[in-house]
Amino acid sequence: MTPSLGPLVQSFFTDHLPVQKGLRLGSIRSYRDTIRLFLCFVSEQRGSRIATLALDDLTFERVLTFLRHLEQERGNSVSTRNQRRAALNTFFGYLAVRAPEMLAACHRVAAIPVKRTSLPDTHYLEREDVTMLLRSLPRQGRFALRDRTLLLFLYNTGARVQEVADLRIEHLKLKPPASVHLHGKGDKWRVCPLWDETVKHLKELLVHRNASPGAPVFCAARERPLTRFGIYKIVRRHCACLDTSGPNARQVSPHLFRHTAAVHLLESGVEVNVIRSWLGHVSLDTTNRYAELTLRAKAQALRACEVGSNSSAASRARTAWNDDKTLLAWLNSL
């Protein structure tokens, strides 16, 4: 007997994503948004209610039309289109297992190519920016210590905003060697070392709280845990002065501290695999983006300091390059 669509959608969100794949709430909500958009689109295409849709209505052609609809009518970017496509691919892969008659359509959906898109610019704060920010933070006020500790913790650990929102007192180890356990993507835990200054602020923040080990580290009013949106607002309130404008405009957000931590660790000579573990990257390619960023910055600094004399080694190298007809002929043949 062919299963109906409703129970399959329900089991996809209640069992497959959280239990079988171990996804966290934020990721599940991303899947939810895609599937909801897709089902509403199919419903409108058929002129029927969502509750009456059947598996036969989820065709390969409708997936293609939906992806075009995202870009052309909703104005979504290519990266958003690719993210929606990936979510649908996972959903259709699940349907293929639970309803084998969907296998042909699922294979065709899986074959939809990812559109190429350039990687977004990776921004970060210079060390002088971080120093200036920490010096400018208010020292008086109800939440002054909390906000200072929060920003220092973001910079120290490079933690994702949801990891900070989920942080509990029991995850902290404030005795030497101090560290913190962070619960990251894919239900994975990692350990990050804590600087002495971070430990000092955390101790001051927690010393007057009679809280249980399971209590949140960063709280809003009435000891309620800060949400990711609350953390974002705090960062924006204190860091808006560091925003930049122009072609490569930068807006300071909690995630910018993650980029900043990675770049500054690389500049300090920390090995890239250590940084990968520090930040909780699944792929080393993700961490290598920061290495490329620092190399590009060093190359720009080197060019800025280059001597303009015709007798310089750099000039001689460029002259040799231009005069080497064999090399230029080979390059032209590519």
N, C-alpha and C positions, 0 to 999 in steps of 0.2 A: 504494500500500500504506500502510495506517494505521500510523504509528510507535507503538511500545510506550511505556508510561509511564516505565519505568526509564531508558532512554537520554535521554528528554526532560528528566527531572529532573536527570540528571547533566550534560547540556549547559547547562542553565539555570544551574547553580552553577559550572561550570568555564569556560564561555565567555561566556554572556550577561551575567551580573552583573559579573565581574571585567574582561572584555575589552571587550565592547560598551558597557556602562554605566560602566565604570571605577570600580566601587565598591571600597572597601577592606575589609579582613578583618572589621572590626567590624560593618560594615553587612551583609556577606554572612552572618555568623553570625546576625544578627537575622532575615534571610530564612529561614535554615536552621531556626531554632527554630519559626517559623510553619508552614513546610511540613511539618516533622516532626510537629508537633501535629495538623495537618489530616489527613495521611495516616494517622496512628494512629487518629484519630477515624473516618475513613471505613472503615478496616479493621475497627474494632469494630462499626460500624453494619452492615456487610455480613457480619460473622462469618467473615472470611477473613484470610489473611496479607497483609501489605503487598506482598510480592513478587508476589502474584497479582492485584493491582488493575489495572484497565484504565482508559483514558481515559473510557469511558462511565460509570465509577463517580464521576467528579468532576462532579457535577451542581450546578446552581444551588441546588436545594432543600437539598442537603447543606451548601453554603456558608452558607446562612442558618441552618440548624440548628447548625452549628459555631459561628457568631458568638453565637447565643443561649447555647450551651453554655459559652462562655468567660465570659460575664457571670453566668449563673445557677448554674452548677455549679462552675466554677473560681474564681468570685469576682473576676474581673478587672475593672479599672476601665474606664470608657468610653473613656479615652484609649488604653489597651492594646488594647481591642477595635478601635478605629479604626486603630491601627498594624497589627494583624493583617490587617484588611480591606485596607489599602493594599498589604501584601505579597502577599496572594492576588490582588489586582487585577493587579499586575505579573506574577505567575506565569501567570494565565489569559490575559493579553494575549500573553505569549510562546507559550502553547499555541495561540492562535488563528492565529499566524503559521506555526507548524510543523505544525499539524493543523487545516486549515480546517473540518473537520466539527465542530470545537468552537466555531465562531464564534458561533453563537446563544447557547450557554451563557455564553460569555465576555462578550457584550454585556450579558446580564442581570446578571452578576456586577459588571461595571463600573458598572451603574446603581444598585447598593446604596448608599444614602445614608450619608454620614458623620454619626454622632450628634453633636449639639451638646454641648459640654462647656465649662465655664468654664476660662479659662487659670489655671494654677497661680500662686500668689503668687511674685513675684520678690523674693528677699531679697538683701541686700548688706551689707557691713561699712562702718561709718562710718570716716572717716579716723583718728579716735582709736583705734578698735579695731585697725586695721592697725599704727599706731605702737606701741601697747601690746604687740601680738603680737611684732613684730620685736625690741622691747627685751627681751622675756621669753625669747627663744630661747637655749638653752645655747650658750656659746662654746667649751667644751672637750668633747672626745670625738671618737671616730673619724669620725663622720658629722655633726658639728655644722656644719661649713662647708657640706657638701653640702645639708643640710636648710635652712639659712638662705638659700643661693643659690636653691634650688628654690622656696621660698615667695616670695622677692623676684621671681623670674622669672615665676611665675604671676601676680603682681599687676601687674608691668610690662607683660606682653604680653597678658594675658587669654586665653592659649592653652588649647585643649582638652587634657584629660589625655592623650589618645592622641598628640597633637602633641608633647607634652613627652616622652613615652616614646620617640617615634621620632626625637627630636632628636639630631643628630650634630655633632661638632666642626666639620666642614666647612661646616655651615649657619650658623656664627657669623661675624660680621665685627666684630671688637673694636677696630679702628682707626676714628678719627672720620671720618665720622659712623657710629657703631656701630649695627648692626642684626642681625636674625636672619631667616632664611628658614624659614617654617613650612609643613609639608606637611599640608594640611587635608582637609576633606570633598570628595568628588568629584574626588580626585586633583589638587586645585588648590593652588598655592603662593602665599604672600603674604609681604610683607616688613613687619616691625615694628621700629620704632626701639628702642634700648636706652638706659636711663638710665645716667649715669656710675656710680652706685652698683651697678647690676646688672653693668656691665662690670667693675668692680673685683672683685666677688665671683667672677665667672666666671674672670677671670684667675688669682685665687688658687686656685680649685678645680682649674684645669688645669695650673698651672705645674709641679707635681711629677709629673705623669703623662707618661710617655713613650708617648703614644698616637698612633695613626694618625688621619688626618683623618676616616676612616669610623667611628671609635669613638664610643660614646654619650657624651653630656655628663654625664648623671646615672646613676651606677652603684650597684649593690648590692655585696655582697661578691664578691671575686674578679673585679672589673671586668665583671661581668655587667650588662647594661642593666636599669634599673628598669622594671618593668611598670606598666601603669595601676593595677593593684591595689596594687602596692608604693607608688606615689605617693599613692594614696588613704589607705593606712595611715599614711604619714608625716604627711600633712595632719591626719588625725584625731587622731594622737598629740599634735601640738603645738597644735591649735586647738580641742580639745574644751571648753576653758574659755570659749570664745566662743559656745557653743550657747545657745539660748534655749528657753523652754517657754511653754505657754499656747496660746491659739487660733491664733496665727500663729507656731508654733514654728519655729525655724531650727536646722539642723545644718550646721556648716561642712564643706564638701567642696571638692575642687579646682575644681569648676564655680562655686562661690560666688565665687571670686577672679575669674572671668570676668565675672560680673555686677558685681562691685565695680569692676573696671577700667573697664567701660563707664560706670557711673554717675559715677565720679570724673572721667573724661575729659569728660563732659557738663558737670559742675559747674565744670570748669576752663575752659569755653568752647570746647572743640574741636568743630568742625563735624560734624554727624551723619554726613555721607557719608565723612568721614575715619575716624570710628569704625567705620562699616560695613566699610571696607577693612581697618582695624586688626584687627577681630575675624573677618573672613572670612565675613560674612553674605551669603547669596545675595540675600535680599530686604531692602529698606530697612524694611519693616514690622517685621521682627524688631528692628532697631536702634531704631526709634521707640518700642518698648515701654519702653525705658530713659528716653527723653525724657518720656514720659507719667508714668513713675515719679517722676522728679525734679520735674516740675511739680506732681504730687500732694503730694509732700513739702513743697514751697514753699508750696502753698496751705494745708496744715495748719499750717505755722509761722506763716503770716500770720493765720489765724484765732485762733491761740493768743495773738497779740500784739494782737488787735483791741481797741480801746477800747470799754468797755461803756456809755459815755455816750449818752443819748437824743438828744443834739444832734450826734452824729457823722455824718459823711457816709454811712457804711455804714447807720446806722439810718434816715437819711432815704431812702436808696435802697430799703430794705426797706419803709418805709411807703408810698412811691410805688407799689411793686409791688403791695402788698396792696390799695391803693385804686383801681387801674386796672381798672375793671370790664370794659372792652373787651378788654384783654389776657387777663384771667382767663377771659372767655367764650370767646375763641379757643382757649385752652389746653384748656378743658373740651370743646370740640368735636372735638378730635383723636381 
